[in-house]
């Protein structure tokens, strides 16, 4: 008597996503050294890994097309940044999260930031439009459904990126239009979260909401006084051998300093104590105007290799925000605002058209 085997249950797509993410995490030690293979090594490898991850739950043709559209979107940012003289990294792809580039120097003003941000959705839309054109040229929607699907997702991807929410492109474009758009993003983001039921988008929205709270509520007071503490270990034996007097535990003094910022906008303070041949560097949490650097306490520590001094310092500074960063000419506001609105309307229109032709719902 033949017995019919029960059909295996179809795995939930989330299971495949979890399996892919788990595999990537377990292989990080192997993958990270490979990312050092030249300037574009990380981009190529992360792109291949991302294609493989998407191919687990989607047809491999769709996975390749989708990741290529991500690449085109990021290249739009790269081209725009290069036009503005901003050094950037090659794109890096993260499975099920997207892709990103790293700007090695912050824009000098809101216009530059918006220009670089707009470059991604513009070129990304062109890429999706090319795929749509190829699908349209085939004629029969059923034979070209894969291309229409890729184009639809491409339009949707660029539209979502236009949401006026940091760190999405729309949030950066809003800096050159009006920062009131951030309020639109704060409210509209909740609608998108409910519609998409996306945990990832909720995390992005929550980070954006907290950033607004810090910017306009918690740290809104210009010139607010702040301080940061730092401690440095200095060997005392060489100083004793040269006849230097070692300061006592309650010793206090002002220290000369030099402050500077790196290309990423991180501000540092170098403090000096010439009598001890000591120099230390302290990073600041916020951009600020340094008011005072001083020693609060000197701790004596006896170690195996001799006496050491733990120098406890405090840096007092005043918060500083460059208000001129957001000074945008009216003509530029209109240009970016018009481009922003037209691009969003075009993407919505293209998504509607693809839906009408093929019945795709996204």
NUSE-542589 format. One record per residue (C-alpha): x, y, z. Coordinates in steps of 0.5 Angstrom, whole numbers, plus 500, padded with zeros to 3 digits. Layout:
N
XYZ ...
end
This chain:
362
500500500 503507498 503512503 503519500 508524504 505530507 507536503 513540507 510547509 513553506 518557510 516564512 520569508 522572515 525566516 530566510 531574512 534571519 538566516 541571511 543576517 545570521 550567516 553574514 554576522 557569523 562570517 564577519 571575521 572572514 569578510 572584514 579583511 576582504 573589505 580592504 582589497 583596494 578602494 572599491 573592494 568593500 563596495 564590490 564585496 558588500 554588493 555581492 553579499 547583498 545580492 545573495 541575501 536578496 536572492 534568498 527570498 526573491 528571484 536572483 534577476 530581481 535581486 541583481 536589478 534592485 541592488 543595481 538601482 541602489 548602486 545608481 542611487 548612491 552614485 548620484 550622491 557620489 557625483 554630486 559630492 565630487 561636484 562640490 569638492 567633497 571627498 566621499 567613500 565608495 558605496 557600502 551595501 547592507 543587506 535588507 537595510 540599503 546602502 550608504 556613502 561616507 562623507 569625509 568632510 561635512 558640507 559647509 552650508 545647507 545648500 551644499 548638503 541639499 545638493 548632495 542629498 538630491 543627487 541620489 534620488 535624481 540619478 536613482 529615478 533616472 535608473 528606475 526610468 531606464 528599467 521602466 523604458 526597457 519594460 515598456 519597450 517589450 510591450 506585453 506587461 506579462 512578459 516584462 513584469 520582472 522589469 516593471 517590478 524592479 522599476 516600481 521598487 526603484 521609484 518607491 525607494 527614491 520616493 521614500 528617501 524623499 521623506 523629510 526625515 534625517 538621515 534620509 535624503 529628504 531630511 537633508 534637502 529640507 535644510 535648504 528649503 525650510 526646516 519646517 518640513 522636518 515637522 511634516 516628516 515627523 507627523 507624516 512619518 507616523 503615517 508611513 510607519 502605520 502603512 508600511 508596518 516597518 520596524 526599520 522605518 520606525 527606528 529611523 523615525 524615532 532617531 529623527 524625533 530624538 534628534 529634533 528634541 535635542 536640537 530644539 528643546 534640550 539644547 536650544 539655549 545658545 551659549 549653554 555652558 558645558 564641561 568635559 572631564 578627562 584623565 591622563 596617565 604620566 610616568 613620574 620616574 623620568 621627571 624625578 630623575 631630571 629633578 622635577 618637582 612632582 605636584 601634590 594631589 590637590 594641585 590645581 592650575 590652568 593649562 594652555 590649549 589648542 583646539 581644532 576640528 578634523 575633516 569629519 567635523 569632530 572638535 578636539 582640544 589639545 592641553 599642555 603642561 610644559 613642566 611635565 612634558 605632558 600633552 593630551 587630546 580631548 574630544 568634545 561631544 559638541 562644537 563649542 567655544 573653549 573657555 577654560 582648561 584646568 587641572 582639578 586633581 593629580 593622583 599619585 599611583 605606584 605601579 610595578 615600573 614606578 610612580 605615575 601621575 594620573 592628571 585629572 583635567 576639566 575643559 569648560 566650553 560654551 555650545 556653538 552652532 553656526 546659524 549661518 549654515 542655514 542661511 539660504 538665498 530665497 532663489 535657492 530655496 525656491 529651486 530646491 523646493 520646486 525640484 523636491 516637489 516635482 521629483 516627488 510628484 513624478 515618482 508618485 505618478 510613475 508608481 501609479 502608472 506601473 500599478 495601472 499597467 501591471 496591477 503591482 501593489 508594491 
end
